[in-house]
C-alpha cells in the first residue's frame, strides 16, 4: 500500500515501519577494533550509492521510511540528507559518533545528541524528533536526555537479551495498545520487533537476521508478529546493500560472518519483502504515531 496516499491507509490496520540506520561500512560496532573513530576520515565513503539503491526501491514501491542519520555522515554528505528528504522520507538522528550510549557519561551523551540534532535540523530545515541509539544501547539517561532536548520518540529498545550491547530498560516504560511504549517523561519508545516463541525472544527486526534467515521463514515470522500487534518495526543499514565493500582484517570469524553474510542478496530480499506485505501501511515513525493519536485524519 502506498503510504503517500493517507486516504488508502484505513484499508489495513497493520503498519510496517521501515527504518534505515545511515552509517557506513567502517562505522559498524562489530568492526570497531579494526576501524576506531580516529581513523574514519581515512576510509572510503561508500554508503551514498547503496542509499540511492534504497531510495529507488522505496520509490518503486511507493513507501516512505525513516532514516536515522549519523551526524558524522551528515556533516560530510549534507546533500545526501537533502536527497533523502526530497523523496518524502523522515530524517531522524542516529547520534553523531556511533558510540554506545551505555558507555557515555551524561554530559558527553547530551553533547552527542544535541550536535547531531542541530546539524540535521540545519540541513533539513525541519525539527528532528526521532532518535535511535547505536547498537540499540538505550539507557534511562538517554530517555531522560531525549525528553529534555525536545525529541518526540526513541526507537532503540530491542528486547533480545543475548546481545550484551542492547540496553535493558525493564520497568521504565508503560505498554500502549498501539504497540509502542511510553516513559514517565512522556517519551515514546518504538521498540524493534522480535518474535516470541515458547517463552523465548527470537531476534526478528531485520539487520543481520534478515540476511541470515531464509526469506520465506522471515516473512512467516513477520506475519505472525503482525497478527499479534498493530505494527512491525524493521531496520537495515545502507552497507548491507553494498556487496563490494572492502574486506576488513583482524576482526574475528564471528564478526566477519555477521557483517558480510549475504550482502549480495539483501536488495532483492527487501524488494520481495516489500511486495509480499504491500497491503500493509508502510509509514514513517512519526506518521505511525500520528495515526495512533489521530486515526480520523487517515
Secondary structure, DSSP 4 states (H G I P E B T S, - for coil): --TT-GGGGGG-S-EEEEEEEE--GGG-GGGTTTS-GGGGGGS---HHHHHHHHHHHHHHHT---EEEE-HHHHHH-HHHHHHHHHTTPEEEE--SS---GGGS-HHHHHHHHHHHHHHHHHHHSS---EE--GGG---HHHHHHHHHTT--EE------TTSTTS---TTTEEE-TTS-EEETTS-EE-PPP-EEETTEEE--SBTHHHHHS-HHHHHHHHHHHHHHSSEEEEEEEGGGG-TTSPPPSSS-HHHHHHHHTTTTTHHHHHHHHHHHTTTSEE--HHHHHHHHH-GGG-
